């Protein structure tokens, strides 16, 4: 598997853009473009049809800017191709799994959709696609995101039912089932419904990029992750020309705690994304590069590879401008330095964290800023400065209000357990141990009722792990050991929790468990570059 990822990474570094998706002619000396195989029939000229297939292959692997350019080329080849406007509309909105889109993106998408509707397509089936997308843009200025997203999922489901042989309709419906899944639904009803659509299609169309991609997202949950392993292994070879494709397997690797594979996957993605950039762009602040860096730093830290992680942290800190401001980039800017401080237990370092780049439009991304403010507040409380931690709690509360005003309900809920966790450690610093435990248990239960967002390899620190560490501080090692084990069920192979379980077992006199976890720590840190007590 690792050789496969490395081979895909080598291809991606060339950024040769191929295959059955309507290939672009490679430059001399470059291998042919490999994007997988997509056959989305539209009523356009033959040249436009080939380019449309290529544009959809790019979309299915979330390579958004090249996809937008490809749909624009379709219109150059055939100005009457209404589905090209439909494609531009869905491109304008970005990653459905990171919705809601910004007002600017919604306006651009609505404009493109309006052009598609006015032009009209050459078949009832294509017009059904256009009509389905229209429900998402209906009253978008005055209607909240989730009702419109649910309406789009239902409308696309109706298109899929009306045209059961239309593979693309089935795939897009499955994507929307994942996009509208509730993180609090532990039955995984939407995800399992999506799997029921996609897994049979994968057997028929194993080289389709969207099927493998969306199956990885479908199974991006600890209890489902093993089902996603075959698709994680396959995807990097389906569309190796795309940086995001090199990254995607790590969604599954992070769930099962395979840190070497996660690092290798994201290193290939990051290198490909850096190579993608031209001199006219500003630094390396792209969706693909920063997203991969967050996962890369996380994977390094789980193996005690602190020097490797620090190299990436420094690269991020050196970025002062980005070529596109988006939530994924903002999240990475906040999470990467927060992870580096918290995973190493450097509380004073965490307490000194500042938003960077300073001139990023952070007010657009309160859910990203909250990650750093949470880490800073936790660092302040745990380094003996509850006053500074209270100021960060106040900032978290203000950010939570902004999230609710911007219909970011999931992230507002995340802020709630962040606030309680910081308040718990403030209580501990003020010698209120009962209050500390109560608040920390509330935070852990709230987090467990939800799930991580696809933008992240994992929370910068799990609340259950923090609860276990609080019990250690309060000299309750047996109870701490039980909480470390429970945390590791949700977030397997996390180094800090594994090390914590080892030390708690020793303190509780549980020699067998201590030996078992000592062996796990040794395996996790075998390739480490940090001097650690273990």
PLY file of the C-alpha trace (Angstrom):
ply
format ascii 1.0
element vertex 534
property float x
property float y
property float z
element edge 532
property int vertex1
property int vertex2
end_header
0.00 0.00 0.00
2.80 2.41 0.89
4.53 1.73 -2.45
1.24 2.44 -4.19
0.93 5.79 -2.42
4.51 6.71 -3.23
4.03 5.78 -6.88
0.86 7.88 -7.00
2.68 10.74 -5.34
5.40 10.64 -7.98
2.78 10.90 -10.69
1.03 13.69 -8.85
4.24 15.65 -8.54
4.38 15.86 -12.32
0.80 17.15 -12.27
0.14 15.53 -15.58
-3.50 16.01 -15.94
-5.99 11.84 -17.98
-7.50 8.99 -19.09
-11.09 8.17 -19.74
-12.28 11.47 -18.33
-11.62 13.47 -21.47
-7.89 13.84 -21.35
-5.95 17.06 -21.58
-2.88 16.84 -23.81
0.19 16.53 -21.57
3.27 18.65 -22.04
6.33 17.01 -23.50
8.02 14.74 -21.00
4.98 14.48 -18.73
3.02 11.25 -18.23
-0.61 11.26 -19.36
-3.22 12.76 -17.10
-4.92 10.21 -14.83
-8.26 11.26 -13.37
-10.20 8.00 -13.53
-13.13 7.25 -15.82
-16.32 9.30 -15.94
-19.05 9.04 -18.57
-21.71 11.69 -17.89
-23.78 11.98 -21.07
-24.91 15.50 -22.00
-26.50 17.02 -25.11
-23.42 18.89 -26.31
-20.87 18.63 -29.10
-18.43 15.67 -29.04
-15.52 17.88 -27.97
-17.64 19.49 -25.27
-18.78 16.04 -24.11
-15.19 14.89 -23.62
-14.30 18.03 -21.71
-17.46 17.76 -19.61
-16.46 14.23 -18.58
-13.04 15.55 -17.59
-14.61 18.42 -15.61
-16.82 15.98 -13.71
-13.82 13.73 -12.97
-12.06 16.76 -11.50
-15.15 17.63 -9.46
-15.47 14.09 -8.12
-11.92 14.38 -6.74
-12.59 17.91 -5.39
-10.01 19.63 -7.61
-12.19 22.69 -7.83
-10.22 25.34 -9.72
-9.24 23.07 -12.65
-12.83 21.80 -12.72
-14.20 25.34 -13.03
-11.75 26.00 -15.86
-12.83 22.77 -17.57
-16.53 23.71 -17.41
-15.64 27.12 -18.85
-13.86 25.32 -21.69
-17.03 23.30 -22.32
-18.87 26.58 -22.93
-16.14 27.73 -25.29
-16.54 24.51 -27.24
-20.34 24.60 -27.16
-22.03 27.81 -25.93
-25.40 26.01 -25.99
-24.34 23.38 -23.43
-26.62 24.23 -20.49
-25.06 21.53 -18.32
-21.77 23.43 -18.37
-23.52 26.23 -16.46
-24.91 23.58 -14.11
-21.34 22.36 -13.55
-20.10 25.88 -12.86
-22.93 26.28 -10.34
-21.92 23.22 -8.32
-18.23 24.17 -8.61
-18.93 27.63 -7.22
-20.17 26.11 -3.98
-17.05 24.04 -3.30
-16.91 20.95 -1.12
-20.43 19.79 -0.13
-18.95 18.10 2.95
-17.63 21.46 4.17
-20.83 23.44 3.51
-22.43 25.93 4.04
-20.96 27.95 1.17
-20.18 31.62 1.61
-22.71 34.22 0.38
-20.32 35.07 -2.48
-20.16 31.42 -3.54
-23.94 31.10 -3.31
-24.42 34.19 -5.46
-22.01 32.90 -8.09
-23.68 29.49 -8.04
-27.15 30.97 -8.29
-26.08 33.09 -11.27
-24.65 30.07 -13.09
-27.72 27.97 -12.31
-29.98 30.74 -13.66
-28.05 30.69 -16.95
-28.47 26.90 -17.14
-32.20 27.21 -16.57
-32.61 30.01 -19.12
-30.63 28.13 -21.76
-32.36 24.80 -21.19
-30.77 21.42 -21.84
-31.30 19.02 -24.70
-33.03 16.29 -22.73
-35.56 15.86 -19.94
-32.91 14.07 -17.88
-30.48 17.00 -18.03
-33.24 19.46 -17.21
-34.07 17.27 -14.20
-30.51 17.81 -12.96
-30.88 21.56 -13.43
-34.28 21.66 -11.70
-32.94 19.62 -8.77
-30.07 22.02 -8.22
-32.51 24.92 -8.31
-34.09 23.93 -5.00
-30.78 24.67 -3.27
-30.72 28.23 -4.55
-34.39 28.99 -3.91
-34.60 31.89 -1.44
-30.99 31.30 -0.43
-30.66 34.84 0.96
-33.51 34.28 3.44
-33.60 30.51 4.05
-31.16 28.63 6.28
-28.66 26.25 4.75
-29.81 22.90 6.11
-33.42 22.95 4.80
-32.09 23.80 1.34
-29.43 21.08 1.53
-32.06 18.54 2.56
-34.30 19.69 -0.30
-31.39 19.20 -2.73
-30.70 15.70 -1.40
-34.37 14.80 -1.82
-34.53 16.31 -5.31
-31.39 14.48 -6.42
-32.81 11.28 -4.94
-35.88 11.76 -7.12
-33.67 12.19 -10.20
-31.82 9.00 -9.28
-35.12 7.12 -8.84
-36.48 8.48 -12.12
-33.33 7.46 -14.01
-32.11 4.31 -12.24
-29.57 3.52 -14.97
-27.97 6.96 -14.65
-24.78 6.23 -12.70
-23.95 9.91 -12.10
-27.36 10.58 -10.54
-26.86 7.70 -8.11
-23.34 8.89 -7.19
-24.39 12.50 -6.63
-27.33 11.40 -4.52
-24.96 9.33 -2.35
-22.66 12.35 -1.96
-25.58 14.46 -0.77
-26.66 11.77 1.68
-23.22 12.08 3.25
-23.29 15.87 3.12
-26.61 16.02 4.98
-25.87 13.29 7.54
-26.28 14.46 11.12
-23.12 14.03 13.23
-25.31 13.10 16.19
-26.92 10.16 14.34
-25.01 7.16 15.65
-27.10 4.76 13.54
-25.32 6.23 10.50
-28.55 5.95 8.52
-27.52 8.30 5.70
-24.03 6.85 5.45
-25.28 3.26 5.24
-27.83 4.29 2.62
-25.02 5.91 0.63
-22.93 2.74 1.00
-25.84 0.71 -0.35
-25.75 2.86 -3.48
-21.99 3.16 -3.94
-20.60 -0.28 -3.10
-22.49 -2.11 -5.91
-21.48 0.69 -8.31
-17.82 0.30 -7.29
-17.93 -3.35 -8.39
-19.22 -2.21 -11.80
-17.10 0.92 -12.18
-13.90 0.43 -10.14
-12.09 3.26 -11.94
-14.70 5.95 -11.28
-13.10 8.58 -8.99
-16.28 9.71 -7.28
-17.37 6.26 -6.15
-14.15 5.45 -4.28
-13.86 9.02 -2.97
-17.36 9.14 -1.53
-17.06 5.64 -0.07
-14.09 6.89 1.95
-16.23 9.73 3.27
-19.11 7.31 3.87
-16.96 5.19 6.17
-15.05 8.07 7.82
-16.19 6.98 11.30
-14.36 4.83 13.81
-17.03 2.12 13.89
-17.24 1.98 10.07
-13.62 2.65 9.10
-12.61 -0.96 8.41
-15.22 -1.09 5.63
-13.48 1.88 4.04
-9.99 0.35 3.87
-10.36 -1.26 0.39
-11.42 2.07 -1.10
-8.68 3.97 0.73
-6.13 1.59 -0.77
-7.62 1.87 -4.27
-8.35 5.58 -4.65
-4.77 6.86 -4.93
-4.29 4.68 -8.02
-7.57 5.70 -9.67
-6.78 9.40 -10.06
-3.10 9.92 -9.13
-2.87 13.27 -10.95
-4.98 14.99 -8.25
-3.36 16.23 -5.01
-6.53 15.67 -2.96
-6.66 12.05 -4.07
-3.32 11.38 -2.41
-4.72 12.84 0.81
-8.11 11.12 0.93
-7.01 7.65 2.11
-5.79 9.27 5.32
-9.41 9.89 6.34
-9.57 6.15 6.92
-5.97 5.82 8.16
-6.69 8.43 10.86
-9.75 6.50 12.03
-7.80 3.25 12.48
-4.64 4.95 13.77
-2.31 3.97 10.91
0.01 6.94 11.30
2.84 5.88 8.94
0.35 5.45 6.09
-1.29 8.74 6.99
2.02 10.60 6.86
2.99 9.04 3.56
-0.39 9.80 2.02
-0.36 13.45 3.02
3.27 14.01 2.16
2.46 12.98 -1.42
-0.60 15.25 -1.41
1.29 18.22 0.02
4.17 17.89 -2.43
1.74 17.64 -5.32
-0.22 20.67 -4.15
2.96 22.73 -3.80
4.07 21.71 -7.28
0.67 22.75 -8.63
1.26 26.38 -7.74
2.62 28.84 -10.25
4.68 31.98 -9.63
1.61 34.18 -10.01
-0.07 32.72 -6.93
0.52 33.97 -3.41
2.53 31.60 -1.22
1.15 28.10 -0.59
-2.17 28.76 1.07
-4.23 26.43 -1.06
-7.03 24.13 -0.03
-5.02 21.02 -0.88
-1.67 22.07 0.61
-2.97 23.28 3.98
-5.49 20.46 4.35
-2.72 17.91 3.79
-0.38 19.75 6.18
-2.88 19.53 9.04
-3.15 15.76 8.60
0.62 15.49 8.12
1.43 17.32 11.37
-1.14 15.22 13.21
0.42 11.99 11.90
3.95 13.08 12.80
2.92 13.96 16.36
1.28 10.57 16.93
4.68 8.98 16.25
6.70 11.40 18.42
8.21 12.87 15.26
8.45 16.34 16.75
11.24 17.62 14.54
9.33 16.65 11.39
6.17 18.24 12.79
8.05 21.42 13.71
9.35 21.75 10.16
5.77 21.81 8.87
4.59 24.14 11.65
7.33 26.58 10.67
6.33 26.38 7.00
2.76 27.28 7.90
3.90 30.12 10.17
5.88 31.60 7.26
2.74 31.98 5.13
1.43 35.54 5.23
-0.98 35.51 2.30
-3.18 32.90 0.67
-4.32 32.64 -2.91
-7.87 31.70 -1.84
-9.45 32.36 1.55
-11.60 29.42 2.56
-12.66 27.59 5.70
-10.36 24.61 5.10
-7.31 26.90 4.92
-8.44 28.89 7.98
-9.01 25.69 9.95
-5.52 24.43 9.15
-3.91 27.77 10.07
-5.57 27.55 13.50
-5.31 23.82 14.16
-1.69 23.14 13.16
0.05 25.29 15.82
-2.63 24.30 18.35
-1.93 20.59 17.77
1.80 21.07 18.01
1.55 22.71 21.44
-1.18 20.51 22.94
0.09 17.12 21.79
3.45 17.89 23.42
1.83 19.17 26.62
3.49 22.56 26.22
0.87 24.57 28.07
2.69 27.90 28.18
3.37 27.61 24.47
-0.33 26.96 23.90
-1.24 29.94 26.11
0.80 32.24 23.84
-0.82 31.18 20.53
-1.89 33.96 18.16
-3.88 33.86 14.92
-1.70 33.74 11.83
-1.76 35.05 9.15
-2.92 38.12 11.04
-4.56 39.70 8.01
-6.65 36.64 7.09
-10.38 37.46 7.22
-10.84 35.50 10.45
-14.25 37.08 11.04
-15.53 34.94 8.16
-14.42 31.76 9.92
-15.38 31.91 13.62
-15.37 28.11 13.81
-11.70 28.08 12.80
-10.65 30.83 15.19
-12.37 28.92 17.99
-9.91 26.03 17.59
-6.95 28.26 18.42
-8.75 30.18 21.17
-9.73 26.87 22.81
-6.11 25.67 22.73
-4.91 28.99 24.11
-7.46 28.96 26.93
-6.62 25.38 27.82
-2.93 26.24 27.84
-3.52 29.24 30.09
-5.61 27.27 32.59
-3.16 24.36 32.71
-0.15 26.64 33.14
-1.70 28.39 36.14
-3.24 31.51 34.60
-7.02 31.18 35.04
-7.54 34.90 34.40
-6.17 34.65 30.88
-8.17 31.44 30.36
-11.38 33.28 31.33
-10.69 35.89 28.66
-10.43 33.07 26.12
-13.71 31.57 27.36
-15.36 34.95 26.77
-13.92 35.00 23.26
-15.17 31.45 22.64
-18.65 32.51 23.76
-18.59 35.46 21.35
-17.43 33.18 18.53
-20.17 30.69 19.41
-22.76 33.46 19.07
-21.31 34.37 15.66
-21.52 30.73 14.59
-25.19 30.55 15.52
-25.88 33.79 13.69
-24.19 32.31 10.60
-26.14 29.02 10.80
-23.04 27.05 11.82
-24.93 24.87 14.26
-22.47 21.97 14.24
-19.57 24.26 15.09
-21.55 26.12 17.75
-22.08 22.73 19.42
-18.34 22.04 19.18
-17.67 25.37 20.88
-19.94 24.34 23.74
-17.74 21.46 24.83
-14.64 23.57 24.23
-16.01 26.19 26.64
-16.81 23.58 29.27
-13.40 21.96 28.94
-11.54 25.25 29.49
-13.85 26.10 32.39
-13.10 22.67 33.88
-9.38 23.35 33.93
-9.99 26.86 35.29
-11.90 25.22 38.16
-9.02 22.83 38.73
-6.55 25.72 38.79
-8.77 27.43 41.41
-8.90 24.31 43.57
-12.51 23.44 42.76
-11.98 19.76 41.85
-15.64 18.70 41.96
-16.64 21.50 39.57
-13.70 20.61 37.34
-14.75 16.97 37.04
-18.40 17.80 36.46
-17.60 20.26 33.66
-15.06 17.96 32.06
-17.47 15.02 32.10
-20.12 17.23 30.49
-17.66 18.24 27.78
-16.67 14.62 27.10
-20.30 13.49 26.87
-21.19 16.35 24.52
-18.28 15.57 22.23
-19.08 11.86 22.20
-22.65 12.60 21.11
-21.26 14.25 17.98
-18.45 13.33 15.56
-15.47 14.96 13.93
-15.86 17.07 10.81
-14.30 15.81 7.53
-12.04 18.87 7.49
-10.00 17.52 10.41
-8.06 14.33 11.18
-9.36 14.65 14.72
-10.07 17.25 17.38
-6.94 19.05 18.53
-7.42 17.18 21.81
-10.31 14.80 22.63
-12.41 15.81 25.63
-12.42 12.26 27.01
-8.63 12.31 26.99
-8.70 15.63 28.86
-11.05 14.09 31.41
-8.60 11.23 31.95
-5.73 13.69 32.41
-7.80 15.65 34.94
-8.36 12.45 36.91
-4.60 11.87 36.87
-4.04 15.36 38.28
-6.65 14.60 40.96
-4.78 11.38 41.84
-7.49 8.97 40.67
-5.38 6.70 38.42
-7.79 3.76 38.16
-10.61 6.06 37.02
-8.18 7.86 34.70
-7.13 4.55 33.12
-10.76 3.69 32.37
-11.29 7.06 30.67
-8.08 6.75 28.63
-9.26 3.37 27.38
-12.68 4.77 26.52
-11.04 7.67 24.66
-8.88 5.25 22.68
-11.95 3.36 21.52
-13.10 6.50 19.72
-9.63 7.74 18.72
-7.42 4.63 18.40
-3.63 4.78 18.71
-3.44 8.39 19.87
0.01 8.63 21.42
-0.87 10.97 24.27
-3.81 8.81 25.37
-1.80 5.60 24.97
1.03 7.03 27.06
-1.53 8.30 29.59
-3.11 4.85 29.85
0.33 3.33 30.46
1.18 5.77 33.25
-2.29 5.56 34.84
-2.13 1.76 34.84
1.26 1.88 36.56
-0.02 4.32 39.17
-3.09 2.14 39.78
-0.96 -0.97 40.25
-2.29 -2.65 37.11
0.99 -4.20 35.94
-0.49 -6.25 33.08
-2.21 -3.24 31.51
0.88 -1.10 32.06
3.05 -3.62 30.15
0.47 -3.83 27.36
0.34 -0.08 26.88
4.10 0.25 27.25
4.43 -2.07 24.24
1.92 0.05 22.31
3.88 3.22 23.10
7.07 1.55 21.92
5.45 0.62 18.60
3.96 4.07 18.08
7.27 5.85 18.81
9.59 3.43 17.00
10.24 6.00 14.26
10.14 8.99 16.61
12.68 11.78 16.62
11.80 13.30 20.02
13.31 12.68 23.42
10.37 11.47 25.50
10.08 10.01 28.97
8.75 6.73 27.58
0 1
1 2
2 3
3 4
4 5
5 6
6 7
7 8
8 9
9 10
10 11
11 12
12 13
13 14
14 15
15 16
17 18
18 19
19 20
20 21
21 22
22 23
23 24
24 25
25 26
26 27
27 28
28 29
29 30
30 31
31 32
32 33
33 34
34 35
35 36
36 37
37 38
38 39
39 40
40 41
41 42
42 43
43 44
44 45
45 46
46 47
47 48
48 49
49 50
50 51
51 52
52 53
53 54
54 55
55 56
56 57
57 58
58 59
59 60
60 61
61 62
62 63
63 64
64 65
65 66
66 67
67 68
68 69
69 70
70 71
71 72
72 73
73 74
74 75
75 76
76 77
77 78
78 79
79 80
80 81
81 82
82 83
83 84
84 85
85 86
86 87
87 88
88 89
89 90
90 91
91 92
92 93
93 94
94 95
95 96
96 97
97 98
98 99
99 100
100 101
101 102
102 103
103 104
104 105
105 106
106 107
107 108
108 109
109 110
110 111
111 112
112 113
113 114
114 115
115 116
116 117
117 118
118 119
119 120
120 121
121 122
122 123
123 124
124 125
125 126
126 127
127 128
128 129
129 130
130 131
131 132
132 133
133 134
134 135
135 136
136 137
137 138
138 139
139 140
140 141
141 142
142 143
143 144
144 145
145 146
146 147
147 148
148 149
149 150
150 151
151 152
152 153
153 154
154 155
155 156
156 157
157 158
158 159
159 160
160 161
161 162
162 163
163 164
164 165
165 166
166 167
167 168
168 169
169 170
170 171
171 172
172 173
173 174
174 175
175 176
176 177
177 178
178 179
179 180
180 181
181 182
182 183
183 184
184 185
185 186
186 187
187 188
188 189
189 190
190 191
191 192
192 193
193 194
194 195
195 196
196 197
197 198
198 199
199 200
200 201
201 202
202 203
203 204
204 205
205 206
206 207
207 208
208 209
209 210
210 211
211 212
212 213
213 214
214 215
215 216
216 217
217 218
218 219
219 220
220 221
221 222
222 223
223 224
224 225
225 226
226 227
227 228
228 229
229 230
230 231
231 232
232 233
233 234
234 235
235 236
236 237
237 238
238 239
239 240
240 241
241 242
242 243
243 244
244 245
245 246
246 247
247 248
248 249
249 250
250 251
251 252
252 253
253 254
254 255
255 256
256 257
257 258
258 259
259 260
260 261
261 262
262 263
263 264
264 265
265 266
266 267
267 268
268 269
269 270
270 271
271 272
272 273
273 274
274 275
275 276
276 277
277 278
278 279
279 280
280 281
281 282
282 283
283 284
284 285
285 286
286 287
287 288
288 289
289 290
290 291
291 292
292 293
293 294
294 295
295 296
296 297
297 298
298 299
299 300
300 301
301 302
302 303
303 304
304 305
305 306
306 307
307 308
308 309
309 310
310 311
311 312
312 313
313 314
314 315
315 316
316 317
317 318
318 319
319 320
320 321
321 322
322 323
323 324
324 325
325 326
326 327
327 328
328 329
329 330
330 331
331 332
332 333
333 334
334 335
335 336
336 337
337 338
338 339
339 340
340 341
341 342
342 343
343 344
344 345
345 346
346 347
347 348
348 349
349 350
350 351
351 352
352 353
353 354
354 355
355 356
356 357
357 358
358 359
359 360
360 361
361 362
362 363
363 364
364 365
365 366
366 367
367 368
368 369
369 370
370 371
371 372
372 373
373 374
374 375
375 376
376 377
377 378
378 379
379 380
380 381
381 382
382 383
383 384
384 385
385 386
386 387
387 388
388 389
389 390
390 391
391 392
392 393
393 394
394 395
395 396
396 397
397 398
398 399
399 400
400 401
401 402
402 403
403 404
404 405
405 406
406 407
407 408
408 409
409 410
410 411
411 412
412 413
413 414
414 415
415 416
416 417
417 418
418 419
419 420
420 421
421 422
422 423
423 424
424 425
425 426
426 427
427 428
428 429
429 430
430 431
431 432
432 433
433 434
434 435
435 436
436 437
437 438
438 439
439 440
440 441
441 442
442 443
443 444
444 445
445 446
446 447
447 448
448 449
449 450
450 451
451 452
452 453
453 454
454 455
455 456
456 457
457 458
458 459
459 460
460 461
461 462
462 463
463 464
464 465
465 466
466 467
467 468
468 469
469 470
470 471
471 472
472 473
473 474
474 475
475 476
476 477
477 478
478 479
479 480
480 481
481 482
482 483
483 484
484 485
485 486
486 487
487 488
488 489
489 490
490 491
491 492
492 493
493 494
494 495
495 496
496 497
497 498
498 499
499 500
500 501
501 502
502 503
503 504
504 505
505 506
506 507
507 508
508 509
509 510
510 511
511 512
512 513
513 514
514 515
515 516
516 517
517 518
518 519
519 520
520 521
521 522
522 523
523 524
524 525
525 526
526 527
527 528
528 529
529 530
530 531
531 532
532 533
